[in-house]
Amino acid sequence: MSVGSAPHLPVTAPRRPNVILVCVDQMRFDAMRCAGNPTIDTPNLDTLAARGNRFTQAYSSTPTCVPARVAMFTGQGPETHGRYGYREGISFPDAHPVTMQGTLREAGYQTFAVGKMHVFPERARCGFDEVLLHDGFLHVSRALTRGPSTATDDYLAFLREQTGDPFANPQDTGIGCNAMTARPWERPERLHPTRWVADQSLRFLERRDPSRPFFLYTSFHRPHAPFDPPGWLWDKYRGRPGPRRAHGDWVEDFAEHRRDGDAEAQFAHRPDEVHDQVRAGYYGSIEFIDHQLNRIVEGLSDHGLLDSTAIVFTADHGEMLGDHDLYRKSVGYEGSAHVPFLLYLPPALRAQWGPAGDVDAIVELRDVMPTVLDIAGVPVPDGVDGTSLRAAVTAPDDALAVRTHLQGEHLISHLGLHSMQWIRTARHKYVWFSGDGREQLFDLATDPLEEHDLAGDPARADLLAEHRALLIARLDGREEGFVRDGALEPGRPLRAESSRAAAHAMLG
């Protein structure tokens, strides 16, 4: 090098974008103003949808907490990941060694999680560099520790430190983790677990490794019960009427399973005054999350990261919220299985992927992993059966851009003991109950609330048979024996997980 010449600087590749995956627990697809609900205020989610993509037909094919998160983390559907129902106590690292976050970490990303993981063992990182936990009420954990423990709940340690009460418990309000009861949060707003998740996410932005791109999993436990928003939000929604509860012409067919008067019942008719309290707590919890989302976006802006960070917002499953006298989740009906799904892309990626706006393709939580990896420019590992949503964004009006139909399932007991199987096509939903072979068919274009069962209509016999054939093709060869001689076989023994997944069970 000659004297006085500039040193040679190596040419570096363009920096990969950062990604934030925001997952909320138990949020319905229509619990946003941008989804057509005029009784809830979600200004920041609406802004994210307006500046990005809202996937109008997004689903959780196994709509409870544990299997839904398996789908998100692994990019697999239930036929591959083998988790067909809610089951704690299965070793996640053993059963599912390849994860979205682990793949990103191997590609050089700093990976960090805050909030709900709902895996076992609880402190398994599953590919994250670090995890700050608030899982809420985990039955297996509480049984092992005889109650809530700071060993498995970082928020609990924070709450006890801040209050000076060594016995403080976020459930001191007395409302249950799955109960259809509600009341306002009794402590200062800054101590609420929703606020804590946002605070810790913002702290990560301050303390991240600036030399690496990051993947941040911000996982809010709410709006899952307990329904306990800050008082000002409780008051707001207690004084505001909500949408009517859907009531199908088929509901009384299940009347023998109704459990009226049980606070945790998933199938019960609740008086208007009880339902209105639950809705107020639920909607208030969602708006509180909406405000925390704005804080995170502002934090990205403060750190100069907004134009280099993609944001994905979704939920693990929905909440029936009284539709058809059903509450909570696990069923294949819209309130439970249909989830919000928003995608905000930084300007450079937006130019590559396609326009902002609504996307009508049928998408599912298994698509989160390949979509995030596509955003990051990281190859998708073998064994993933989800699909990147880039093609759907590029052709937003193509309802078949991702798949022609989706199969979902879950083990249920509150409508009778069944594997509730369902097929979602571009217009219709077909439901099969494995216990007694009952079938349902809904035209979601004319009946989005699923109030009119068309399965018994002779004029729809061919349509019913077409959907039944799709399910038969998906279930043929399953170890339960759901298909025999080319036909659906009711009354077969049920599994919450495949034999492969069950082999990794740590308890039970």
VOGU-3710 file (C-alpha; in Angstrom, 3 decimals, decimal comma):
1> msvgsaphlp> 0,000/0,000/0,000  1,453/3,358/-1,007  1,987/6,046/1,601  -1,074/8,176/2,115  -3,521/5,832/0,387  -6,772/4,870/2,091  -6,915/1,392/3,638  -8,957/-1,197/1,766  -12,315/-1,813/3,481  -14,000/-5,181/2,946
11> vtaprrpnvi> -17,358/-5,128/1,183  -20,040/-6,390/3,567  -23,375/-7,939/2,628  -26,519/-5,919/3,291  -27,683/-6,349/6,856  -30,600/-8,721/7,301  -33,836/-7,191/8,615  -34,853/-7,500/12,237  -38,093/-9,340/13,006  -40,544/-8,958/15,887
21> lvcvdqmrfd> -43,191/-11,649/16,283  -45,993/-10,449/18,553  -48,214/-13,293/19,732  -51,236/-12,699/21,924  -53,184/-15,441/23,647  -56,829/-16,153/22,829  -57,654/-13,211/20,549  -60,501/-13,555/18,079  -59,973/-12,614/14,451  -62,688/-9,942/14,639
31> amrcagnpti> -61,571/-8,234/17,861  -60,130/-5,288/15,935  -61,760/-2,200/14,468  -59,990/-2,885/11,140  -61,720/-6,293/11,016  -65,117/-4,610/11,028  -65,840/-4,596/14,764  -67,193/-1,135/15,689  -67,344/-1,818/19,435  -63,604/-2,115/20,142
41> dtpnldtlaa> -60,861/0,498/19,776  -57,581/-0,827/18,359  -56,001/2,232/16,717  -52,467/0,869/16,628  -53,405/-2,531/15,259  -55,507/-0,719/12,674  -52,486/1,377/11,711  -50,300/-1,720/11,436  -52,927/-3,313/9,176  -53,240/-0,172/7,037
51> rgnrftqays> -49,483/0,064/6,528  -49,025/-3,671/6,088  -51,091/-6,742/5,259  -54,079/-8,130/7,114  -54,671/-11,789/6,339  -58,441/-12,101/6,493  -58,538/-15,922/6,491  -55,869/-16,859/9,048  -56,394/-19,911/11,242  -54,983/-21,908/14,109
61> stptcvparv> -55,479/-25,516/13,032  -55,035/-26,852/16,593  -56,636/-24,007/18,557  -55,273/-24,281/22,075  -52,098/-22,842/23,577  -49,638/-25,742/23,477  -50,147/-27,233/19,988  -50,610/-23,787/18,424  -47,194/-22,687/19,654  -45,681/-25,917/18,398
71> amftgqgpet> -47,045/-25,001/14,949  -45,597/-21,475/15,124  -42,181/-22,577/16,341  -41,775/-25,577/14,005  -43,635/-24,527/10,834  -45,587/-27,775/10,956  -49,263/-28,720/10,972  -50,782/-31,296/13,323  -50,298/-34,162/10,876  -46,537/-33,510/11,122
81> hgrygyregi> -45,913/-32,186/14,643  -48,318/-34,765/16,086  -49,955/-32,598/18,762  -53,727/-32,983/18,350  -54,890/-31,591/21,682  -53,892/-29,693/24,806  -51,209/-31,639/26,642  -48,598/-30,195/28,984  -45,552/-32,086/30,176  -44,076/-33,195/26,836
91> sfpdahpvtm> -40,426/-32,244/26,368  -40,412/-29,654/23,614  -36,666/-29,869/22,829  -36,855/-33,657/22,451  -40,040/-33,734/20,385  -39,324/-30,656/18,257  -35,566/-30,003/17,977  -35,762/-27,713/14,917  -37,375/-24,337/15,537  -37,802/-20,988/13,829
101> qgtlreagyq> -35,790/-19,183/16,492  -33,056/-21,820/16,546  -32,716/-21,610/12,769  -32,416/-17,832/12,992  -29,830/-18,066/15,754  -27,732/-20,426/13,651  -27,932/-17,834/10,852  -26,463/-15,136/13,115  -29,563/-13,595/14,674  -29,790/-12,597/18,310
111> tfavgkmhvf> -32,977/-14,319/19,483  -34,905/-13,196/22,550  -38,329/-14,092/23,978  -40,487/-12,253/26,504  -43,724/-13,563/27,977  -45,591/-16,761/27,272  -43,738/-19,778/25,871  -45,933/-22,636/27,184  -43,333/-25,334/26,625  -41,918/-28,042/28,864
121> perarcgfde> -39,552/-27,868/30,656  -40,665/-24,309/31,301  -37,193/-22,817/31,063  -36,295/-24,649/27,855  -35,107/-21,954/25,456  -36,132/-23,834/22,299  -33,607/-21,906/20,222  -33,762/-18,508/21,930  -30,593/-16,982/23,348  -32,575/-15,860/26,383
131> vllhdgflhv> -36,143/-16,044/27,674  -37,983/-13,922/30,245  -41,073/-15,894/31,201  -44,634/-15,164/32,135  -46,655/-18,171/31,109  -49,602/-17,513/33,399  -51,256/-20,571/34,917  -49,453/-23,778/33,939  -51,097/-26,786/35,550  -48,034/-29,063/35,434
141> sraltrgpst> -45,751/-26,384/36,886  -48,078/-25,516/39,738  -48,465/-29,182/40,614  -44,694/-29,561/40,831  -44,051/-26,358/42,800  -47,271/-26,316/44,860  -48,288/-22,975/43,398  -46,758/-20,092/41,466  -42,976/-20,016/41,508  -40,397/-17,364/40,694
151> atddylaflr> -38,216/-20,193/39,419  -40,479/-20,487/36,367  -42,069/-17,024/36,222  -39,851/-13,947/35,856  -42,843/-11,615/36,005  -43,789/-13,061/39,397  -40,321/-12,201/40,729  -40,768/-8,659/39,382  -44,203/-8,299/40,968  -42,993/-9,433/44,386
161> eqtgdpfanp> -39,975/-7,171/44,242  -42,014/-4,142/43,202  -44,778/-4,633/45,771  -42,548/-5,797/48,614  -45,003/-8,652/49,148  -43,217/-12,028/49,038  -46,571/-13,742/48,466  -47,913/-11,465/45,721  -49,674/-13,372/42,961  -51,116/-11,982/39,722
171> qdtgigcnam> -54,246/-14,005/40,478  -54,855/-12,305/43,815  -57,999/-10,854/42,221  -59,632/-14,252/42,691  -60,734/-14,721/39,083  -59,739/-18,020/37,526  -57,317/-18,714/34,721  -60,134/-20,072/32,554  -63,166/-18,636/34,325  -65,787/-16,531/32,573
181> tarpwerper> -65,604/-13,888/35,273  -63,991/-10,469/35,132  -62,969/-7,446/37,187  -60,486/-4,579/36,849  -56,782/-4,924/37,712  -56,305/-3,946/41,361  -52,680/-2,784/41,284  -50,984/0,144/39,500  -51,088/-0,199/35,718  -47,286/-0,375/35,469
191> lhptrwvadq> -47,396/-3,694/37,381  -49,793/-5,413/34,999  -48,275/-8,441/33,189  -49,213/-6,945/29,814  -47,227/-3,818/30,651  -44,315/-5,949/31,913  -44,030/-7,829/28,605  -43,863/-4,534/26,697  -41,388/-3,039/29,183  -39,046/-6,003/28,866
201> slrflerrdp> -39,331/-5,920/25,074  -38,313/-2,259/25,106  -35,431/-3,049/27,458  -34,210/-5,661/24,976  -34,154/-3,030/22,225  -31,909/-0,927/24,433  -29,569/-3,770/25,372  -29,473/-5,809/22,149  -26,236/-6,651/20,372  -26,024/-3,850/17,764
211> srpfflytsf> -23,698/-5,887/15,563  -26,326/-8,545/14,826  -29,883/-8,548/13,500  -32,433/-9,617/16,085  -35,531/-11,765/16,360  -37,765/-10,716/19,249  -40,720/-12,855/20,330  -43,077/-10,617/22,323  -45,726/-12,959/23,711  -48,602/-11,471/25,728
221> hrphapfdpp> -50,533/-13,783/28,036  -53,645/-11,644/27,646  -56,407/-11,424/26,451  -56,545/-14,976/27,848  -58,332/-15,066/31,198  -58,118/-13,712/33,818  -60,001/-10,795/32,244  -58,511/-8,000/34,334  -57,671/-4,852/32,331  -56,766/-1,553/34,000
231> gwlwdkyrgr> -59,752/0,165/35,582  -60,165/2,866/32,948  -60,535/0,233/30,226  -62,913/-1,809/32,343  -65,107/1,243/32,823  -64,969/2,105/29,134  -66,207/-1,260/27,893  -68,670/-1,837/30,720  -70,500/1,204/29,394  -70,368/0,203/25,719
241> pgprrahgdw> -72,731/-2,315/24,084  -71,148/-5,165/22,179  -72,053/-7,238/19,136  -74,785/-9,835/19,430  -73,878/-13,393/20,271  -74,282/-15,767/17,348  -76,630/-18,693/17,981  -76,722/-21,507/15,437  -79,800/-23,504/14,533  -77,748/-26,560/15,516
251> vedfaehrrd> -76,847/-25,591/19,090  -79,673/-27,484/20,804  -78,430/-30,713/19,230  -75,697/-30,595/21,878  -77,954/-29,516/24,778  -77,161/-32,583/26,897  -73,576/-31,333/27,288  -74,467/-27,835/28,506  -73,096/-26,883/31,950  -75,010/-23,762/32,910
261> gdaeaqfahr> -73,833/-22,184/36,154  -70,236/-23,461/35,914  -67,838/-20,487/35,757  -65,293/-22,421/33,682  -67,746/-24,233/31,408  -66,936/-24,056/27,735  -70,556/-24,742/26,781  -73,118/-22,854/28,842  -75,659/-20,080/28,448  -74,564/-17,088/30,490
271> pdevhdqvra> -76,884/-14,231/31,413  -76,353/-10,941/29,610  -74,930/-9,238/32,704  -72,253/-11,956/33,088  -71,477/-12,037/29,377  -71,166/-8,239/29,265  -68,648/-8,275/32,121  -66,572/-10,932/30,351  -66,695/-8,987/27,083  -65,650/-5,784/28,890
281> gyygsiefid> -62,658/-7,530/30,459  -61,764/-9,183/27,170  -62,019/-6,085/24,988  -60,275/-3,961/27,605  -57,395/-6,446/27,709  -57,032/-6,234/23,922  -57,017/-2,441/23,836  -54,372/-2,445/26,566  -52,201/-4,677/24,350  -52,877/-2,292/21,475
291> hqlnrivegl> -51,357/0,575/23,473  -48,301/-1,528/24,354  -47,822/-2,312/20,683  -47,606/1,411/20,002  -44,952/1,749/22,715  -42,878/-0,944/20,993  -43,244/0,737/17,593  -42,207/4,056/19,134  -39,226/2,304/20,706  -38,177/1,002/17,302
301> sdhglldsta> -38,428/4,535/15,953  -36,388/5,951/18,837  -33,578/3,482/18,118  -33,678/4,087/14,360  -34,900/0,521/13,760  -38,378/1,013/12,338  -37,224/1,010/8,711  -35,238/-2,187/9,192  -37,692/-4,237/11,259  -40,573/-6,455/10,155
311> ivftadhgem> -43,475/-6,993/12,564  -45,742/-10,043/12,561  -48,815/-9,958/14,815  -50,983/-13,001/15,473  -52,679/-15,108/18,156  -52,338/-18,748/19,124  -56,119/-19,199/18,899  -59,324/-17,269/19,385  -62,113/-17,032/21,975  -65,694/-18,117/21,288
321> lgdhdlyrks> -66,969/-15,327/23,586  -70,482/-16,695/23,842  -71,092/-17,529/20,184  -73,406/-20,570/20,140  -73,205/-20,548/23,975  -69,542/-21,548/23,632  -66,616/-19,919/25,440  -62,842/-20,351/25,424  -61,355/-22,315/22,507  -60,409/-25,749/21,049
331> vgyegsahvp> -63,389/-26,010/18,677  -63,080/-25,478/14,930  -65,684/-22,719/14,768  -64,675/-19,248/13,638  -64,447/-17,581/17,056  -61,952/-20,189/18,235  -59,953/-21,173/15,141  -59,943/-17,935/13,109  -57,151/-15,620/14,337  -55,770/-12,150/13,558
341> fllylppalr> -52,661/-12,087/11,396  -50,933/-8,836/10,440  -47,648/-8,347/8,597  -45,727/-5,067/8,541  -42,675/-4,962/6,284  -39,928/-2,318/6,240  -39,800/-0,243/3,019  -37,099/-2,270/1,241  -38,951/-5,531/1,743  -42,318/-3,980/0,946
351> aqwgpagdvd> -40,997/-3,009/-2,463  -39,908/-6,611/-3,069  -42,930/-8,437/-1,659  -45,915/-6,485/-2,911  -48,575/-3,985/-1,896  -50,019/-3,313/1,528  -53,665/-4,245/2,037  -55,933/-7,153/2,888  -54,969/-10,653/1,714  -57,677/-13,296/1,325
361> aivelrdvmp> -55,544/-16,447/1,107  -56,149/-19,235/3,630  -53,140/-19,091/5,956  -52,241/-20,852/9,195  -49,854/-20,590/12,119  -47,519/-23,126/10,486  -46,859/-20,396/7,900  -45,288/-18,100/10,501  -41,927/-19,894/10,521  -41,312/-20,003/6,737
371> tvldiagvpv> -42,570/-16,424/6,397  -40,207/-15,136/9,083  -37,302/-17,071/7,574  -38,146/-15,673/4,137  -38,123/-12,143/5,576  -34,724/-12,863/7,128  -33,305/-14,437/3,972  -32,650/-17,699/5,826  -33,264/-21,086/4,138  -36,221/-23,098/5,445
381> pdgvdgtslr> -35,085/-26,390/7,021  -36,411/-29,781/5,981  -39,607/-30,985/7,612  -41,490/-27,681/7,434  -44,911/-27,978/5,783  -45,942/-24,345/6,172  -45,537/-21,851/3,341  -44,010/-18,399/3,125  -46,747/-15,819/2,605  -44,714/-13,814/0,104
391> aavtapddal> -46,725/-15,247/-2,825  -49,983/-14,312/-1,106  -48,803/-10,736/-0,542  -47,704/-10,501/-4,159  -51,162/-11,678/-5,332  -53,488/-10,490/-2,530  -56,725/-11,313/-4,375  -55,752/-14,925/-5,029  -57,526/-16,919/-2,327  -55,626/-20,051/-3,431
401> avrthlqgeh> -52,167/-18,456/-3,400  -51,086/-20,528/-0,384  -53,403/-23,590/-0,284  -56,725/-24,779/-1,635  -57,958/-25,967/1,739  -56,896/-26,345/5,362  -57,472/-29,221/7,744  -57,738/-28,554/11,459  -58,492/-30,672/14,496  -58,616/-30,790/18,251
411> lishlglhsm> -59,577/-33,263/20,937  -62,692/-31,903/22,719  -64,981/-33,102/25,493  -67,465/-30,279/26,118  -69,673/-31,187/23,125  -69,164/-34,890/23,703  -65,835/-36,695/23,469  -64,563/-36,227/19,918  -61,660/-35,439/17,730  -63,329/-32,423/16,145
421> qwirtarhky> -62,036/-32,403/12,579  -62,674/-29,622/10,082  -61,875/-28,595/6,527  -61,789/-24,933/5,477  -62,045/-24,269/1,747  -62,279/-20,919/-0,014  -65,992/-20,567/0,822  -67,114/-23,411/3,059  -66,295/-25,183/6,296  -66,946/-28,872/6,867
431> vwfsgdgreq> -66,918/-30,323/10,399  -66,812/-33,968/11,471  -67,194/-35,183/15,068  -65,302/-38,440/15,456  -67,278/-39,738/18,418  -70,643/-40,139/16,702  -69,891/-39,203/13,096  -71,980/-36,035/13,133  -71,271/-33,710/10,203  -71,776/-29,966/9,710
441> lfdlatdple> -71,413/-27,750/6,651  -71,360/-23,944/6,645  -71,324/-21,437/3,798  -69,051/-18,757/5,234  -69,769/-16,345/2,399  -73,470/-16,081/3,255  -73,292/-17,254/6,879  -70,021/-16,008/8,436  -71,367/-16,624/11,962  -71,971/-20,338/11,239
451> ehdlagdpar> -75,596/-20,188/12,318  -77,061/-22,437/9,599  -75,903/-26,032/9,267  -76,322/-27,172/5,649  -75,206/-30,782/6,126  -78,774/-32,089/5,993  -79,751/-30,136/2,872  -80,201/-32,603/-0,046  -79,225/-29,830/-2,468  -75,778/-29,686/-0,799
461> adllaehral> -75,143/-33,441/-0,796  -72,470/-33,275/-3,496  -70,741/-30,349/-1,769  -70,818/-32,236/1,529  -69,308/-35,312/-0,157  -66,533/-33,227/-1,739  -65,492/-31,856/1,636  -65,785/-35,241/3,302  -63,430/-36,640/0,663  -60,877/-33,948/1,459
471> liarldgree> -60,916/-34,965/5,129  -60,688/-38,658/4,293  -57,579/-37,974/2,234  -56,009/-36,117/5,160  -56,857/-38,758/7,783  -56,186/-41,911/5,781  -53,451/-43,890/7,511  -53,753/-42,165/10,890  -53,064/-44,528/13,770  -56,456/-43,854/15,349
481> gfvrdgalep> -58,152/-45,567/12,408  -60,374/-42,632/11,502  -60,625/-43,980/7,935  -61,678/-47,536/7,103  -62,341/-48,858/3,619  -62,270/-45,318/2,248  -64,897/-43,956/4,656  -64,796/-42,037/7,911  -65,046/-44,365/10,895  -66,629/-42,828/14,049
491> grplraessr> -66,060/-44,077/17,566  -62,326/-44,690/17,295  -60,011/-44,320/20,346  -58,661/-40,789/20,622  -55,185/-39,343/21,125  -54,049/-35,899/22,227  -50,789/-36,574/20,403  -49,270/-39,070/18,016  -47,290/-42,020/19,310  -44,139/-40,182/18,267
501> aaahamlg> -45,024/-37,147/20,389  -46,249/-39,296/23,255  -42,875/-41,042/23,381  -41,397/-37,781/24,621  -43,928/-37,286/27,408  -42,224/-36,413/30,671  -45,327/-36,790/32,809  -48,659/-38,519/32,635
//
